[in-house]
Amino acid sequence: MAELKKLNVGCGKFILPGYTNLDIVDYGGNMLHDLNSYPYPFEDNEFDEVLCSHILEHLADFHKPVTELYRITKPGGIINVYVPFFLNTKYFGEPDHKIPFSIRSFDNYEDITKRKLKFYEQWKLTHRTNYEGKARFEILTKRFHVSNFAVLKWMNAIVNIEPVMYERFFAGLFSPEEVYFKLRVVK
């Protein structure tokens, strides 16, 4: 069986063994590429798995890198995305952050052909704003991460019972730190 081909986008100093590590700065052991420059230096359908940990919020655009990640990931491949939640100081306290993320950030790219929509998702049938792009994903997971403090970790279970509703009604009072998405590429 062939080894899975993995990409760590915007790796920073977090160089992962077994991954192609990519960033704009040479951290030693990574490929160099400006992530705001397209196309990325990879073939179509090259990777089985892609990791984007705290990088997408730094880029100049949302649609272009999402479309590019879709292009370079194999059909059925997995893209893991970790980003700061836009209401948390981890997002707005960093002047280099350009793109705010919420629990619904990938909704416009979601392949909805194989699942029943909840009542508050009916808008997805007629109001998609993905520029009619090709990128489509099955959203396997979208979760909030509340805090790294042990005393608050128990809150993860509560805020993720229904994260869209939590974001809509309570996130302004008690803001999660980050959002995690696990996306399966649909081609």
C-alpha positions as CSV (number, residue, x, y, z in Angstrom):
1,M,0.0,0.0,0.0
2,A,1.3,3.4,-0.9
3,E,2.2,5.9,1.8
4,L,-0.2,8.8,2.2
5,K,1.0,12.0,0.8
6,K,0.5,14.8,3.3
7,L,0.9,18.6,3.2
8,N,1.4,21.0,6.1
9,V,0.5,24.5,4.7
10,G,2.0,27.5,6.5
11,C,4.0,25.2,8.7
12,G,6.0,27.9,10.5
13,K,8.4,26.2,12.9
14,F,6.0,23.2,13.2
15,I,7.9,21.0,10.7
16,L,6.1,17.6,10.6
17,P,7.9,14.4,9.7
18,G,6.1,12.6,6.8
19,Y,4.6,15.8,5.5
20,T,5.6,18.2,2.8
21,N,6.0,21.4,4.9
22,L,5.3,24.6,3.1
23,D,5.7,28.3,4.1
24,I,7.0,31.6,2.8
25,V,9.9,31.7,5.3
26,D,12.7,29.1,5.5
27,Y,12.3,27.5,8.9
28,G,14.7,24.6,7.9
29,G,13.1,21.6,6.4
30,N,10.3,23.2,4.5
31,M,9.5,24.2,0.9
32,L,9.3,27.9,0.2
33,H,6.3,29.4,-1.5
34,D,4.3,32.6,-1.0
35,L,0.8,31.2,-0.1
36,N,-0.8,34.3,-1.6
37,S,0.6,33.3,-5.0
38,Y,-1.2,30.9,-7.2
39,P,-1.0,28.2,-8.3
40,Y,0.8,26.4,-5.5
41,P,3.8,24.3,-6.7
42,F,1.9,21.0,-6.8
43,E,0.0,18.9,-9.3
44,D,-3.8,18.5,-9.3
45,N,-4.9,15.8,-6.8
46,E,-1.5,15.3,-5.3
47,F,-2.2,15.1,-1.6
48,D,-4.3,12.6,0.5
49,E,-4.3,14.9,3.5
50,V,-3.7,18.6,4.1
51,L,-3.2,20.4,7.4
52,C,-3.8,24.2,7.7
53,S,-3.1,25.2,11.3
54,H,-3.5,28.9,12.0
55,I,-2.5,30.0,8.5
56,L,-5.7,30.8,6.5
57,E,-6.5,33.8,8.6
58,H,-3.2,35.4,7.6
59,L,-3.8,35.2,3.8
60,A,-5.1,38.0,1.6
61,D,-8.2,36.1,0.3
62,F,-10.4,33.2,1.4
63,H,-11.8,31.8,-1.9
64,K,-8.5,31.5,-3.8
65,P,-6.6,29.4,-1.2
66,V,-9.6,27.2,-0.5
67,T,-10.0,26.6,-4.3
68,E,-6.3,25.9,-4.5
69,L,-6.3,23.4,-1.6
70,Y,-9.3,21.7,-3.3
71,R,-7.3,21.5,-6.5
72,I,-4.2,19.9,-5.0
73,T,-6.1,17.4,-2.7
74,K,-7.2,14.0,-4.1
75,P,-10.9,13.2,-4.4
76,G,-11.9,11.9,-0.9
77,G,-8.8,13.5,0.6
78,I,-9.0,15.2,4.0
79,I,-8.3,18.9,4.8
80,N,-7.9,19.8,8.5
81,V,-8.3,23.5,9.3
82,Y,-7.6,25.2,12.6
83,V,-8.3,28.9,12.8
84,P,-8.9,31.4,15.6
85,F,-12.6,32.3,16.2
86,F,-13.2,35.9,15.1
87,L,-14.7,37.0,18.4
88,N,-11.7,35.8,20.4
89,T,-8.7,37.9,21.3
90,K,-6.6,35.3,19.5
91,Y,-8.1,36.6,16.3
92,F,-8.5,40.3,16.7
93,G,-5.5,40.7,19.0
94,E,-3.1,39.8,16.1
95,P,-2.7,42.7,13.6
96,D,-1.6,40.3,10.9
97,H,-4.9,38.4,10.8
98,K,-6.9,39.4,7.7
99,I,-9.8,36.8,7.4
100,P,-12.2,36.3,10.3
101,F,-13.6,32.7,10.7
102,S,-16.8,31.5,12.3
103,I,-18.3,28.0,12.6
104,R,-20.0,28.7,9.2
105,S,-17.0,29.8,7.2
106,F,-17.0,26.7,4.9
107,D,-20.8,26.4,4.5
108,N,-20.8,28.0,1.1
109,Y,-18.4,25.3,-0.1
110,E,-20.3,22.4,1.5
111,D,-21.6,19.6,-0.7
112,I,-25.2,19.3,0.5
113,T,-26.4,16.7,-2.0
114,K,-26.2,13.8,0.5
115,R,-27.7,15.2,3.7
116,K,-30.8,16.7,5.1
117,L,-30.5,20.3,5.9
118,K,-31.5,21.6,9.3
119,F,-34.2,24.4,9.4
120,Y,-31.6,27.1,9.8
121,E,-29.6,25.8,6.8
122,Q,-32.3,26.1,4.2
123,W,-30.6,29.2,2.8
124,K,-27.9,26.9,1.4
125,L,-30.3,25.9,-1.4
126,T,-30.4,29.3,-3.0
127,H,-27.9,31.7,-1.6
128,R,-24.4,30.2,-2.0
129,T,-21.6,32.7,-2.2
130,N,-18.7,30.7,-3.4
131,Y,-18.3,32.6,-6.7
132,E,-19.7,29.5,-8.5
133,G,-16.3,27.9,-7.8
134,K,-15.6,24.2,-8.2
135,A,-14.4,23.6,-4.6
136,R,-16.8,21.3,-2.8
137,F,-16.4,19.6,0.6
138,E,-18.3,17.3,2.8
139,I,-17.9,18.9,6.2
140,L,-17.1,15.9,8.5
141,T,-16.5,18.0,11.6
142,K,-16.9,21.7,12.6
143,R,-16.2,22.3,16.2
144,F,-15.3,25.0,18.6
145,H,-12.3,24.7,20.9
146,V,-13.0,26.7,24.0
147,S,-9.7,26.9,25.8
148,N,-6.4,25.2,26.5
149,F,-6.9,25.8,30.2
150,A,-7.8,22.6,31.9
151,V,-10.5,24.2,34.0
152,L,-12.4,25.3,30.9
153,K,-12.0,22.2,28.6
154,W,-15.3,20.7,29.9
155,M,-17.0,23.6,28.0
156,N,-16.1,22.0,24.7
157,A,-18.9,19.4,25.1
158,I,-21.5,22.1,25.8
159,V,-20.7,24.6,23.1
160,N,-20.5,21.8,20.5
161,I,-23.9,20.3,21.2
162,E,-25.1,22.7,18.4
163,P,-22.2,25.0,17.5
164,V,-24.1,27.1,15.0
165,M,-26.7,28.0,17.6
166,Y,-24.0,28.6,20.2
167,E,-22.2,31.0,17.9
168,R,-25.5,32.8,17.1
169,F,-26.7,33.3,20.6
170,F,-23.9,32.9,23.1
171,A,-20.4,33.3,21.5
172,G,-20.4,37.0,22.3
173,L,-20.7,36.3,26.0
174,F,-18.2,33.4,26.2
175,S,-16.0,33.2,23.1
176,P,-14.3,30.0,22.0
177,E,-10.6,30.3,21.1
178,E,-10.6,28.5,17.8
179,V,-12.7,26.6,15.2
180,Y,-11.7,23.2,13.7
181,F,-13.0,21.9,10.4
182,K,-12.4,18.5,9.0
183,L,-13.3,18.6,5.3
184,R,-13.5,15.7,2.8
185,V,-12.9,16.8,-0.8
186,V,-15.8,16.0,-3.2
187,K,-14.8,15.8,-6.9
